[in-house]
Amino acid sequence: YGFYTGFDSDNSSGDFSEANHKVPEMLDLDPHQSNRTGKHNGETEIQENGIKRHRTSLPAPMFSRSDFSVWSILKKCIGLELSKITMPIVFNEPLSFLQRITEYMEHIYLINKACSHADPLERMQAVAAFAVSAVASQWERTGKPFNPLLGETYELTREDLGFRFISEQVSHHPPISAFYSEGLNKDFIFHGSIYPKLKFWGKSIEAEPRGTITLELLKHNEAYTWTNPTCCVHNVIIGKLWLEQYGMVEIVNHSTGDKCVLNFKPCGLFGKELHRVEGYIQDKHRRKLCVIYGKWTECLWCTDPTTYETYKKNEKRGGEQKKKSVSEDDIKSENDEADDMPEIQDTVQFIPGSKLLWRINCRPPNSSQMYNFTSFAVSLNELEKGMEAILAPTDCRLRPDIRNMENGNMDVASKEKERLEEKQRAARKERAKDEVEWHTRWFHQGTNPYTGTPDWLYSGGYFDRNFSDCPDIY
């Protein structure tokens, strides 16, 4: 499930997860033409305008999971620490968790919008949309990303989208991933660390995200911080896996004192609140400036508080009359499991006069055969011609288990995954024997300058490409 790792830590041949998903407005790829240029394994097409066209499909379709039961593995592990659970590789998707984090940048146009606005309220609206869009990339992703090995890295430079990104697995127990991204026009810095806390409830798995996410808009001398909502995967015993996000997300503008408080609502018994997000932006005097509403899987709108309250009152009045006309067939049987996949598929109720902040884009037509990846996700593990010579030797693209899984070689991928984890265990034992501490290469422990909380900060220098002292992890 999406933005967390934890299974498989040191053990053997698999992982297990699910997440959700979508595509941005500014990709150089037209998702409706996604099958036209399916170049693989380093063959990237150059368009007439000189912009690279990234690959539009994976080398091999995804492996069927229908013959495998998550519960058959988890039932042996009740009461154990989740980071010790080993899952078969069939439950994975061919990306590292470091690559999954990079999917934040799929919606970079929202950062660009924030940078372009002169009004701090409009900037906060764009930042709020960016924070929501980051978790939206998990929608319907039922494969778990590979747990990064200690010292693993991932870099991504997208000149067409105006950013570069670097991440490193800085800790293995507990698993902590640190990342840093900057605008190529020196207009923003985006950085943070993610340390998920996992809980297994029997029928569901809950991942509470730890770690601060920071966005700095350099032109406006502003910094925003927040933490992602809790992610929960349902039906791990039987039925179709489905995911929800819930909890309060507070985005703080440390320069103005403005705050955006977003409530990711839990599904509820009848699924009426499934995927819903509601919240508001307030100034430093706690005066509500606007209300935000929508679904993290669909779209986000904002309107002024008076309009919102009036609409809600009218809706409540109408709702009392509607209740009488609801038939018994419209209500789920009390015997139905509350943990079943909710059937409610209604879209966001639009309030007249609202402004659209963000809307999910369609996936490529072949997405269901590609782990429900978006166009952006499909391109993340692409190894372009000449790239191997300049990448750090720790880059995820060079991981043999992920590469083999992407190519459809499941048996080889499983064996490679086991080999890499055994190599990691042996290296750790060797360090313990020699009393040698592990040293991170691109990030260091420090304090977040805005929240005062512990954080992992970028040490700089990655793009100088001096990789002589990188560890041999593959």
CORZIVEN-V281092 format. One record per pair of residues at least 24 apart in sequence whose ideal C-beta (glycine too) atoms are under 7 Angstrom apart, sorted by the first residue. I is the first residue (numbers start at 0). J is the second residue. Records with the same first field share a line. If there is no record, write none. Layout:
BEGIN
I->J ; J
END
This chain:
BEGIN
0->143 ; 204 ; 206 ; 230 ; 232 ; 242
1->137 ; 140 ; 230 ; 242
2->99 ; 134 ; 137 ; 193 ; 208 ; 227 ; 230
3->195 ; 197 ; 206 ; 230
4->96 ; 144 ; 146 ; 174 ; 195
5->81 ; 82 ; 174 ; 195 ; 197
6->81 ; 84 ; 86 ; 143
7->85 ; 86 ; 146
8->82 ; 83 ; 146 ; 172
9->420 ; 423 ; 424
10->83 ; 85 ; 420
11->85 ; 417 ; 420
12->85 ; 87 ; 88 ; 413 ; 416 ; 417
13->85 ; 86 ; 87 ; 88 ; 90 ; 91
14->86 ; 90 ; 91 ; 143 ; 145 ; 146
15->69 ; 86 ; 90 ; 143
16->142 ; 143 ; 144
17->140 ; 141 ; 142 ; 232 ; 240 ; 242
18->137 ; 140 ; 242
19->135 ; 136 ; 137 ; 138 ; 139 ; 140 ; 242 ; 296
20->136 ; 137 ; 138 ; 139 ; 140 ; 362 ; 371 ; 373
21->135 ; 136 ; 138 ; 359 ; 360 ; 373
22->105 ; 360 ; 361 ; 362 ; 373 ; 374 ; 375
23->105 ; 106 ; 107 ; 108 ; 360 ; 375
24->108 ; 360
25->108 ; 160
26->374 ; 375
27->52 ; 159
28->52 ; 53 ; 55 ; 374
30->360 ; 361 ; 362 ; 363 ; 374
33->363 ; 364 ; 365 ; 374
34->364 ; 365
40->382
41->382 ; 383 ; 384
42->384
43->383
50->159
53->378 ; 381
54->377 ; 378 ; 381
55->363 ; 374 ; 377
56->365 ; 369 ; 377
57->369 ; 377 ; 405
58->405 ; 406 ; 407
59->405 ; 406 ; 407
60->368
61->368 ; 369 ; 370
62->89 ; 409
64->89 ; 90
69->235
70->235 ; 236 ; 237
73->199 ; 235
81->197 ; 199
82->174
88->404 ; 409 ; 412 ; 413 ; 416
90->142 ; 143
91->142 ; 143 ; 145 ; 404
92->140 ; 142 ; 143 ; 144 ; 370
93->380 ; 401 ; 404 ; 405
94->144 ; 145 ; 376 ; 379 ; 380 ; 401
95->144 ; 145 ; 147 ; 151 ; 153 ; 395 ; 398 ; 401
96->144 ; 145 ; 146 ; 147 ; 176
97->147 ; 151 ; 153 ; 166 ; 168 ; 176 ; 395
98->153 ; 379 ; 380 ; 395
99->144
100->166 ; 176 ; 178 ; 193
101->153 ; 155 ; 164 ; 166 ; 379
102->136 ; 375 ; 376
103->133
104->162 ; 164 ; 180
105->136 ; 373 ; 375
106->132
107->160 ; 161 ; 162
109->357
110->187 ; 214
113->216
114->186 ; 187 ; 216 ; 218
119->252 ; 255 ; 257
120->280 ; 288 ; 289
122->216 ; 219 ; 221
123->252 ; 257 ; 259 ; 280
124->280 ; 301 ; 356
126->214 ; 223 ; 250
127->250 ; 259 ; 261 ; 291
128->299 ; 356 ; 357
130->225 ; 248 ; 250
131->276 ; 295 ; 299 ; 357
132->357
134->227 ; 228 ; 244 ; 295
135->295 ; 296 ; 359
136->373
137->242
138->296
139->371
140->370 ; 371
141->240
142->370
145->400 ; 401
146->174
147->176
148->419 ; 423 ; 472
149->423 ; 437
150->393 ; 440 ; 470 ; 472
151->393 ; 395 ; 472
152->391 ; 393 ; 394 ; 441
153->394 ; 395
154->394 ; 461
158->183
163->462
165->441 ; 461
167->439 ; 440 ; 441 ; 442
169->439 ; 442 ; 455
175->455
177->442 ; 455
179->457
185->217
186->217 ; 218
187->214 ; 215 ; 216 ; 217
188->215 ; 217
189->214
190->457
192->454 ; 455
202->233 ; 234 ; 235 ; 236 ; 338
203->231 ; 232 ; 233 ; 235 ; 338
204->232 ; 235
205->229 ; 231
206->230
211->447 ; 450 ; 452 ; 454
213->447 ; 449
220->254
221->252 ; 254
222->253 ; 254 ; 449
223->250 ; 251 ; 252
224->251 ; 253 ; 449 ; 450
225->249 ; 250
228->263
233->338
234->338 ; 340
238->339 ; 340
239->340
241->340
243->273 ; 274
244->295
253->449
255->283
256->282 ; 283
257->281 ; 282 ; 283
261->291
263->295
266->341
268->337
269->330 ; 331
270->341 ; 342 ; 343
271->343
273->341 ; 343
279->304
293->347
294->347
296->359
297->346 ; 347 ; 359
298->347 ; 355 ; 357 ; 358 ; 359
299->356 ; 357
300->347 ; 349 ; 353 ; 354 ; 355 ; 356
301->353 ; 354 ; 356
302->350 ; 352 ; 353
306->350 ; 352
307->350
310->350
380->405
389->464
391->466 ; 469
392->466 ; 469
393->469 ; 470 ; 472
397->473
398->473
399->473
419->473
423->472
440->469
END
